[in-house]
Amino acid sequence: MSVSDRFTAAGLDIRPTRHESFLAYNRFRFLRWATVLVLLSIALYLGVRPYGQPYGGGWAGYTLGTVGALLILWLTWFGYRKRTYNSNSGRLAARLSAHVYLGLALFFVATLHTGFHFGWNIHTFAYALMCIVIASGIFGIFAYAHYPRQMTENRESMTTAQMLGRIAGIDDELRNVVMPLDDTTVAAIERCIETNEIGGSAWRQLSGRYPRCTTAAAIAHMEAIAEGHTIVQEAWRQTLVKLSEKAALLARIRRDIRFKAMMEAWLFLHIPLTFALLAALTAHIIAIFFM
């Protein structure tokens, strides 16, 4: 028993002093377990040869199928249970690590269960759904491993509320500095002040593209008339500087929204597809044993 285990047995909560990724939890414990499971499945597939070609039947095929079905049920149960965990981050990291590696192992177990026989039927449909769910889970791992760090770097120690507050301040400043300029420019700046495109549709949030951005249009207008003889140079310069600052803040907020949307979007596929997989798995089992 390790020192930390002895303290835990004594009722003391000893937390690690350094951050440890859930992927590397306890020296990759669940990666080792998943590797053993995959190797045992391969050994079972290769060692037990039914008459003819391998297929999902026979005791070896049914064993692989049963293990795969149990893994699907456990992984689905974990997805529900993780929303009810308390603040015990160690427990959550352990189960999340198991969820990731056993989910990857499921792909190999289920593929061996099929015996590499595919067709236009409910069995292949269930297998395809499983692959899509696993792929969406892999994207989820990538999203939660990368986007939080990118969000922190993007904000540069500013909160969203602070950035929005600064944009409001810039709008007030623009109203004053733009007054000496011509009417067309003033109108372009007024549209920029009145309309700030942030968020919007799901596509806008995911793509981060706002082709009708009034701030970008105002900057383009200012640059287009840069050599006009009627321009009040100092007012033009100050206006362009403030527009550029506002554009940079808008871009930062939009990136922040995009990162959040990417972290959440996969759930809108992962969860419904998981329930579809459960339905297809049920149909697969019924078709095997009762039809």
N, C-alpha and C positions, 0 to 999 in steps of 0.2 A: 504494500500500500504506500502510495506516494505521500509527501508531506501535505499537499493540498487535500488529498483524500482523507487524511487523518483529521485535518481541521474541519472538513465538511462533515465527517462522521460525528465530530464533537458539537455540531450545530453552529459552526461559524461559517459565514459566507465569505470565502476568499475568492476575489475576482482577479483575473490576470491584469498585470500592470501595463501591458502593451496591447495594442489593437491586433486582433487576429481575424483574418478574413474567414467567413463561414466556409469558403471553399477549402481552406487549409485546416479546418477545425480538428483539434486533437491529432495533429500530425497526419492529416489525411486519412483518418480512421475509416470514414465511410467510402472513400475511394478504394481503399483496400478491400472492404467488404463487397463492394460492387464488382471489383475485379475478380474476386473469388467466385462470386455468383456467376459471372459471365464465363469463367473458365470451367466451372462445373457444368454449365449448360452446354458448352461446346463439347466437353467430354461425354456427356449423356447423348448428345446428338450424334457424335461420331462413333461412340462405343456400342450403342444399341441400334442395330440395323434391322428394320422390319422387312417383310417380304416386299420385293420391288423397291421403289424409291421412297425416301423418307417423306413423311407427311404428318399431319397434326394428330393422327390417331395413334393407337398403341399406348402402352403404359408410359413410354418415354415422352411421346407427344402430349399426352394428357397431363403429365407432370409439368412439362414446360408451360402448357396452357394454364394450368392451375396457378403456378407461380406468377405468371404474367397477369392473370386476372386479380390475384391478391395484391400485387404491386399497384395495379390501377386503382383498386379500392382504397388502399392505404394512402397513396399519393393524393387522391381526391379528398380523403378525410383530413389529411394534413392541411390542404388548402382551406378547409373550413376551420380547423382548430387553430391555425396560426393567428386568426383574427380575435381569438379569445384569450391569448396568452397574457400573463402578467408581465411585470418589468424584468423578469429573469432572462436577461439577454443571452446567457450561456445556454440555457435550454432551447431558446429559439434558434440560436446559431447551430446547435447540434441537429435539430430536426430539419432545419433548412439545408444543411449540408447533406443529410441523408436523403432529403427530397431530390436534390440535384443529382447526386451520383446514382441513386437507385432508379431515378427516372431515366437516366442514360442507359443503365443496365437493362431496363425494361425493353428498350429497342432491340437489343441483341437477343434477349430471351424470347420475345414475341416473334422475331424474324426466324429464329430456329424452330419455333413452334409451327410456323407456316410450312416448313419444309421447302420453302422457296417456290410454293405453288400459288399462283395468283390468277385471278379471273374476275369477270364481271358478276360478283355476288356479294352477299352481305359480309362474308368473312374477310374478303379483301377490302371492302369498304371500312370495316372496323379497324383493320390494320392501317389503312391510309389515314383515318382520323387520328389514330394513336400517334403516327409519325408527325402529323401537323401539330398536335398538342405538344409533343416533345420539342418540336422546332420553335414553337412560340415560347415555350419555357426557356429555351436556350437564349432567345432574344431578351427575355425578361432578365436573365442573369447578366447579360451584357449591359442592359439599360441601367440596372441598379448598381452595377460595378463602375460605370463610367459617367453617367449623367450627373449624379450629385457632385462629383468633383468639378465637372465642367461648369455646373451652375455656380459653385463657389467662386471659381476663377472669373466667370463672366460678370458677377455682381461687383467685384472689386470692393468688398467691404460695405456695400450699400444694399439696403433692403429695397424691395419693390416699392414700398410706400415712399421711401426717400427719393427714389428716382422719379416717381410720379409727381412728388412735390416739387422737385427741381424743374420738371417740364412745365408745371403750372407757373413757376417763377419766371422761366424763360419766356413764356407766352406774354406775361405782363410786361417784361422788358422789351419785347418785340413791338408791342403797341406804341411804345414811346420812341424807339430809335427809328422806326419806319416812317414816321410822320413827314420828314423832309423829302421823301422819295415820290415818284410819280404815282398817279392813281392806279395804273395797271399793277404795279408792284405792290402797292398797299392792298389791293384786292386779293392778290395771290397770298400775301402774308396773313390776311384776315381768314382766308379759307384754311390756311395751315393752323391758325390758332383755334378755329372753331371745330376742326375735325382732326382727331388723333386716333388713327386706326391701331387698336391693340386688341388681341384676342380674335374674336370673330368665329367663323365656322371651323369645324374640325379640320378641314383641309388647310385653312389659313394658319391654324395653330401648329399643325404638323409640318407644313412646308416652310413657315416663317416668311412667306413672300406676300408683299402687299403692293401690287402694281399700281394702285390708285392712291398711294400715300401722298397726301397734300404737302407734307414737309419736303419730300424728295422733289415734288413738282415745283415748289417755291425755290429750292436751291437751283434747279435747272433753269428756271426763269432768271434768277439773279446772275448766274454765270453767262446766260445768253446775252444779257444787256450790259455786260461788264465794261465794254468799250464805248458805250453810248455817251455822247457829250453832255447829256442832261443829268447825268448821275451826280449826286452829292457824294463824293468819294468816302468821307468818313462815315456817313450814315449807311452807305452801301456796305462798307467793310464791317461795321459792327453788326449789321443785320445778318450778313452771311456767316459771321463767326457764331452768332447765337443760333442760327438755323442749323449749322453744322453740329453744334453741341447737342441741340435737341434731337437731330437725326441719330447721333451716336447713342443717346439715351434710349430712344425708341427701339433702335436695333438691339440694344442690350436687353430691354424688357421683352422684346419678341423672341429673342433666343432663350431667355429664361422660361417663357411660356412654352416654347417648342420643346425644351428639355423635359418639362413637366408632362406635356402631352405625350411625348414618346414613352415616358415611364408608365403612363396610365393606359395608353392605347392598346398595348398588347393584352391587357386584362380583358378588354372588350371582345377579344378573340379567344383568349385562353380559357376563360370560364365557360362561355356558351359551348365551345367545342368540347370541353371536358364533359359536360352533361350529354352532348350528342354522342360522345365516345361511350359513356355508360349505357346509353340506350342501344347503341350498335353492339356493344359487348353482350348485353342481355339477349338481343336478337340472335347473335352468333351462338350463344350457349343453347338457346331454345332450339335453333335449327340443327345443332349437332345431336342433342339428346332426345328431342321430342318430335323430330320430323324425319 
